[in-house]
Amino acid sequence: MPFLPLRGITVVSLEQAVAAPFATRQLADLGARVIKVERPDSGDSARGYDTSVHGLSSYFVWLNRNKESLVLDLKSDGGKEILTRLVAEADVVVQNLAPGAADRLGVGSAGLTARFPGLITCDISGYGTGGPYSAKKAYDLLIQCEAGLLSVTGTPEHPAKAGISIADIATGMYAYTGILSAVLHKQQTGHGARLEVSMLEALGEWMMHPLLYTTYGGAEPARAGASHATIAPYGPFACADGVVLTVGLQNEREWDRFCRIVLARPDLASDPRFAGNHQRVAHRQALDDCVRSAFAAMDSELARAKLDKAAIAFAEQRSIRDFAAHPQLAARARWEQVETSAGPFDALLPPVTVAGWRPPLGSVPDLGTHTDAIVAWLQNTTADN
């Protein structure tokens, strides 16, 4: 039997953009029935972000496989009535609407859990309930700014955002794991739960290393481009054939082997400027000059051979196209086609591998694809009761 531990769990999600859809897509991958409530005409705002995948949004097709799309006009009495009946059948309700919108629609978590004690609710917001920022709208880049991420990302001259929606993804992951924990709790106690995940606090957890480093070390980590800010040598170096290899060292044993075998400079291992990671970071420019010179004299094949011989970790700096053709993913058969009405696209399998089971990656719904079927199901459910 397929490994679908959330089979029988119904999730109703008033979701948009990235954070909530990322959480619920993972629930859907585990077998939950996820009913995505969308506004008429335009639906989830992420449907219109781009047209890269056969005319569909790359964000939307990434985040919404295995779901059912229900179109409701929540400003109408009929739409509100259907939503109320739908929530009564749900095990989990997720929302990341604008601050205050869920309460105005009558699906605020406090009211829902009072009416349905076994219900699990998950509210996703930028800043959480209470405090001076609670009513503010929040988007990924804005949270990256507020959490200090841009202060540690980029070059010494210019801060830079993360190239992916990292605040949204962090938030979606905590919502997903929080809901799984609440489902386990309900199985043990019969009680539901009210969950709240704020983007600022989710990304803040991921910022704890630089925060601790700054608070107790007395100085903020310097922006170091593609290099590690607090470990050296740990960064990219170009070989003679133009291939860029990123090298990472973790301890003094590796530093000694790196100097002797890779750089052919055993004298550097005893150089007082580089005696310990703290000193190497303090003299990063001189250190990088030595490493850069050695790599510039080797082609990438020779550099790889020396790094392997010295048991030094390294990686090739790849483009997105290079990653899509990564030999490791191909060897492990990690790609699967997902259907859309405009044609299939290749998606990575979920990163958790369960022995003997390959997860079913269902299609991405068009706007309102399942509206009639869901309304009919609710009518039959009401008649049966």
N, C-alpha and C positions, 0 to 999 in steps of 0.2 A: 504493500500500500504506500502511496506517495507520502513523503514526510511533510505534512501540512499541519503543523501544531495549532494553527489558529483557525482551522476549519470550523465553521459554526459560529464564529465571532463576526458580528455585523458592526461596521464602523461607518458612521455618518460624518462627513467632513465638509465644513464650510471653509474651503481653503482656496488659496491663491498664491501665485509666485512660486517660492522655492521651499521655505522651511517646513510648513505643514505638509505639502505634497511629498516631500522627501521622506518624512516620517511615515505617512500612510502608504506610500508605495512599498516600503519594506514590510509593512503589515500585510499588504496584499500579496507580496511574494511568498509569505508564509501561510497563505490560505485564507486570510480574512476576506470577507466580502466588504469591499470599500465602495460606498456610494458617495460620489463626489457631487455636491450641490453647486450648480453654476448659475450665474445670472443669464437672463435671456440676451440674445443678440451676440454678445461678445464672449461670454463665459469667463473662465479664469484669465486674468490679465496676461499670464505667461503664454497663452495661445498666440498672442500678437507680438512677442518679443523679436522674432526673426522668422525667416522662411527658408531656413537652410536645409531641412530634411524633406525633400520632395515637396517643397512648398509649405511644410509645417514647421513649427518652432522647435529648435533643438532643445531648449529648456523643457518644453511641454512633453515631448516624446520621451525624454530621459526620465521624467518624474511621474508619469501617469499610466504606465502599463498596468494591466490586471484590474483596472477600476471600471466602475459603471458611472456614466455621466447622466445626471438628472438636472434638467433645467427647471427652475422655479422663479417666479416673480415674487420675491419675499416682501414686496411693498403691497401686494394684493392679499385680500382675505383668503382667497383660495390657495395661494402659495403658502401662506402661513399655516393654514389648516393641514396641508399635506406634510409640511415640515414637522409639525407637532405630532402627527400620527407616525411619521418616520422615526422620530426620536424615541417614541414609546417602544419601538421594536429594536432599538439599537442597544449594543453592549458598550460602545465607545462613541463619544462625540468629540470631534477635534475642530478647533476654529482658530484662524489667525486673521480675522477681520480687523478693520480699523478699530482703535480704542473706543469702547462703548457700544459698538455696533451690535454685538451679540445680545447685550441686555435690551437694546431697543427692539430687537427682533423676537424677544421672548425666549431666547435660548442661552441666556447667561448661565454659567456653571452653578452658581448658588441656587438659583431657582430650579434648575434641572435635577440636581442631586437631592433637593428637598422632595421633589415629586417622585423621583425614581432612585431610591436608596442604593440600588445595585448598579447604577450607571457610573461609568468611568468618563470623566470629562478632562480634556486637555486644552488649556488656553495658551496660545503662543502669541507673544507680543514683543515689542522692542525693548521695553524697560521694566515690565512687571507692574503689578498693582500697587498703588501708593507711591508717595514721593513726588518730587517736582517734575519728573520726566514722564510720568505714567500716561499722560494724554498725548504725548508726542508721537507722530508717525515715525517709523524707522525703516530704513532700507540697509542692505548689506554694507555698502561702502560707508554709510553714516555710522554704523556700529563699529566698523573697523577703525574709524577715526576716534570714536568715543572710548574704545577699549585700549587705545594706545598702539594698535598694531602698526599703523603707518610710521610710528616713531622708531620702530626696529626693523622695518622692511624698506629696501631701496638702497641707494648708494649714499655715501657720506654727504653728497651735495643735494640729493633729491629723494624725498620719501616716495614710496610707491605702495599702491594697494596690492593685496594678494590677487593673483590672476584668476582665481575662482571665487565663487560666492561662499567664502569660508565661514562667515558669521551665520548665514542661513543653514549651511550644512551642519555646523556644530549644533545649532538649535534643533534641527531636525533629528539628529542622532540622539540628543538627550530626550526629546519628546518620544521617540521610538522606544528607547530603553525604559523610559518611565512608564509608558503604557504597558509594555511587557511585564514590568514589575507589578503594576496594578492588576493586570489580568491574573497573575499568580496569586496575589493577595486575595482577590475576589474568589478564586477557586478554593482557597483555604478558609475564608471567613464568610463569604457571601456578601460582603460589603463592597460597594463601589469606592471611588476616590476622586478627589478634585486635584488635578495636576496643573501646574503653571510653569512655563518655561519662558524665560526672557532671553532675548538675543544678547543683550549686554552681559548677562551673567554666564551664558553658555560660552561665548567667546572669551570672557574674563577667565574662565577656568583654563582655557588653552593658553592664556597669557601669564599664567602663574610663574613660570620660570623666569622670564624677564622681570616680572614684578619683584620676586624674591631676590633676584640678583641685584636689582636696583636698591631695594629697601635696605638690605643688609650688607650689600657690598659698597654702597656709597656712590655708585656711578651707573648711569643707564648703559645698556649694551649699545655699542656703536653700530650704525647701519653699515653693513659690509658687502652689499651687493649680493653676488651669488656665493659668497664665502660664509662660513660660520662665524658668528660675531664673537664667540667666546672660546673657540677651539682652533688651534693652528698646528700644522697645516691642515686645512679642511676647506677645500674649494676647487674651482676649475683651473686647469692648466692646459694650454694648447700644445699639441704635438706638432712635429715638423710637417705632417701631411694635412694639418688643419683640423683634425679631430680633437675635440675638447673632452678631456677626461677629468672628472671631479674625484679628488682623492680625499679620503677621510682617515685620520689617525686618532686613536683613543687612549694610548698609554705610551710609557717610555720604552717598553720593549719594541713596540712598533716603530717608534721614532728611530731607534738604533738600527733596526733592519732597513728602514726606509733610506737612511743616510748611506749605509754600506752597500746595499744591493741595488736600489733604484737610482739614487743620485750619484753613486760612486764617489761619495764625499764623506768618508768615515770621520774626517776632522770635524764635521758639523755636529756630530753626536756629542762631542765634548766641548763645543763652543759655549761659553758662559751666557751668551745672549739667548741661547735656545735651550737652556737647562730647565726643563719643566714647561708645562703648557702656559703658565702665567707669563713666563719670560718670552716664550715664542709669540704670544699674542701681543705683548708689549713691543716686540721688535718685528711685527708682522711684515713691514715693508721689506726689510732686509731679508727675512726668511723667504718671502714670496719671490724675491729677485733670484735667489739661489735655486729655488725649485723651478721657476719659470725657465731659467736658462738651461737647466738639465733636460726638461721636457721638450724644449724647442730644438734640441739636438737629436731627438729620437722620433721615429715614426710611431704611430699608435700601436702597431703590432709588437714592436720591441718594448714599448712602455707597458703594454698589457702583460707581456711575458715576465718582465721584471717585477711588476706589482704582484702578479700571482706567485712568483717564486718567493717574494718577501712576505706573502700572506697579508697584503695591505688591501683594505676594502677600496673599491673604486667603482665608478659608473660612467657611462657615456652620456654626455649632455645631448638629449634627443629632442627633436621637434615633435609636435603633435602627430604629424604623419608618421614619423619614426615609431612613436609609441603605438599607433594603430597597427603597425606591422611588427610589433615586438616578438622576437622568436620565442620567448618564454611563454607568452600568452598563447601563441599558436600551438606550441608543443603540449600545453596543458588543455587545449581545446576549450578556451575560456570565452569564446564568442558564440552568440546565439542570435538568430534573427527574430525580431519583434515585428508584428504586423501593424500597419496603419492603413487607413482607407486610401492613402496616397501611394502606398508601396512599403515594402519591408526595409528595416534598417538593422545594422549590426549593433548589438548591445553586449556589454560584459555581463557574465553571470554574477550573481551576488557573491561577495568576497568570502563568505563563510561557506566552506565546502562540507557537505554531509556525506559520509561514505555511502555509496550505493544509491544515491539519489541525485537527480538533475532537476533543478526547479523549473516548473513550467512558466515561461515568460509570456503571459497573455497579451492581447492586443491593446493598443492605445485608443481610447474612445473618441469619436467625433462628438461635438457639442450636442448634448441631448439624446444621444443614441439610445439610452435605456429609459428615457422618461416614461413612455407608455407602459413598458413592462413593469416598472417599479410602482407606478400608480395602480396598475391592475393587481399587483401583488398585495399592495396595502388594502385595496378593496376586498380581496378574498380573505385576507387576514382579519379584517374587521367583521366580515360576514361569519367567519368561523367562530369568532369570539361572541 
